[in-house]
Amino acid sequence: MSKDKLFLPILLGTTRRGRESENAAKWLFAKMQERQEIETQLFDVRDFDLPRDDYGTEIGERFPEWRDALIRADGLVIVTPEYNHGYSGALKSVLDLLLKEYIHKAVAFVGISAGPWVERALSKRVCRWSEN
């Protein structure tokens, strides 16, 4: 964590072919880079080589760049589409790689949807997470 800049990584949360959320994530990344008081890094769930036979925090050490970024992060920005009133399985798998690294971190959600449902999907998930 730098004293001069906030470190706010961005996580793009879908692997879908032709995803429009990639445009939003890249736009946000560029805008955040323009701010002198913010340092950022763009992560894409598509770039995580997740095993098919293992899951969760037990394999988090296999992704040191992600882990180290979250350790030093002041917060996290998640750019995610809405899928059937929820979020993608790939996003959940990446988020489940870590646990203690998220504690006391601010999280901002950027919801992407072709329809009017994204606010409802994200608010359901945020409320559910905050209850735990």
ZIVEN-V749759 format. One record per pair of residues at least 4 apart in sequence whose C-alpha atoms are under 7 Angstrom apart, sorted by sequence separation. I is the first residue (numbers start at 0). J is the second residue. If there is no record, write none. Layout:
<<I	J> <I	J>>
//
This chain:
<<1	5> <20	24> <21	25> <22	26> <23	27> <24	28> <25	29> <26	30> <27	31> <28	32> <29	33> <54	58> <55	59> <62	66> <63	67> <64	68> <65	69> <66	70> <67	71> <68	72> <81	85> <82	86> <87	91> <88	92> <89	93> <90	94> <91	95> <92	96> <112	116> <116	120> <117	121> <118	122> <119	123> <120	124> <121	125> <122	126> <123	127> <124	128> <125	129> <126	130> <127	131> <32	37> <81	86> <82	87> <112	117> <0	6> <31	37> <32	38> <80	86> <111	117> <32	39> <79	86> <110	117> <31	39> <11	21> <11	24> <28	41> <81	110> <9	39> <14	44> <70	100> <74	104> <75	105> <76	106> <77	107> <78	108> <79	109> <80	110> <81	111> <5	36> <6	37> <7	38> <8	39> <9	40> <10	41> <11	42> <12	43> <13	44> <14	45> <69	100> <73	104> <74	105> <75	106> <76	107> <77	108> <78	109> <79	110> <80	111> <81	112> <4	36> <5	37> <6	38> <7	39> <8	40> <9	41> <10	42> <11	43> <12	44> <13	45> <74	106> <75	107> <76	108> <77	109> <78	110> <79	111> <80	112> <84	116> <3	36> <4	37> <5	38> <6	39> <8	41> <9	42> <10	43> <11	44> <4	38> <85	120> <81	117> <84	120> <59	96> <58	96> <59	97> <56	95> <81	120> <55	95> <56	96> <55	96> <56	97> <56	98> <44	89> <44	90> <44	93> <24	78> <20	78> <20	79> <20	80> <8	72> <7	72> <12	77> <6	72> <7	73> <9	75> <10	76> <11	77> <12	78> <13	79> <6	73> <7	74> <8	75> <9	76> <10	77> <11	78> <12	79> <5	73> <7	75> <8	76> <9	77> <10	78> <11	79> <7	76> <0	71> <0	72> <0	73> <13	87> <12	87> <13	89> <12	89> <13	90> <12	90> <20	111>>
//
